[in-house]
Amino acid sequence: MPEWLQAGGWGLLAGLALVLGALVGYVVRLPQRVVASVMAFGAGVLMSAVSFELIDEAHERAGLAPTVAGAVTGAVLYTVCNILLARRGARHRKRSAGRQPSEQEQGGSGTAIALGAVLDGVPESVVIGASLLGGGAVSAVTVAAVFISNVPEGLSSAAGMRGAGRSKAYVFGLWSGIAVISGLSSLAGYALLGGAPAAVLAGIIALAGGAILTMVADTMIPEAFDNAHLMTGLITLAGFLLAFAVSKAGG
């Protein structure tokens, strides 16, 4: 199978986890602590992937300076975009406990939430595609980390959307669209970064890592902490160690 097709396929697979999570979150009324615990686990998985797959790889490719510059740039860009979307109603897009505004409460919040979902998903997908560059195999750890973390993201967000009165068509149309965008973003990561200098590629990988880590801190951990309370740290550590073990087994 051509590598460009693999890149799109792996990104799409990771994105489909959002649809799976949304299906569970919209159809099944899970206790808030269960949703929060799953979110904490997903946050730990992503933090491990950022540490041992993205930031570490960027450092190996080009050293400390491009890695730091890329990570800081990614964090700043994500934060600026997130602030703008939060003002339009997307601040609690991953919350399940009734914090998402309805369209009647804040007009345009549905569009802001959709754009926020794109903002959260694109950096993850780009690095999946980039991991195929140079003729290597796709990073199984990165794909697994994104897939595992996407399930609680879709689950929690869909539960919140249901509570805000959004329709099934909106919820599943949104997450299906994000899954497709994930596949296209992964394909773009492969197509656009091929032949890029090592420092540029390292900077892009680190940029994605910085954006993902900021997303975890800004949107995933708050949902987990609100409802899992003192168990959040232990559950997050479990996700972190699982991804770490997979990373070492794959290496």
Secondary structure, DSSP 8 states (H G I E B T S, - for coil): --HHHHHHHHHHHHHHHHHHHHHHHHHS---HHHHHHHHHHHHHHHHHHIIIIIIHHHHHHH-HHHHHHHHHHHHHHHHHHHHHHIIIIITTTT--SS-S--TTTSTTHHHHHHHHHHHHHHHHHHHHHHTTGGG----HHHHHHHHHHHHHHHHHHHHHHHHTT--HHHHHHHHHHHHHHHHHHHHHHHHHHTT--HHHHHHHHHHHHHHHHHHIIIIIHHHHHHHHGGGHHHHHHHHHHHHHHHHHHH-
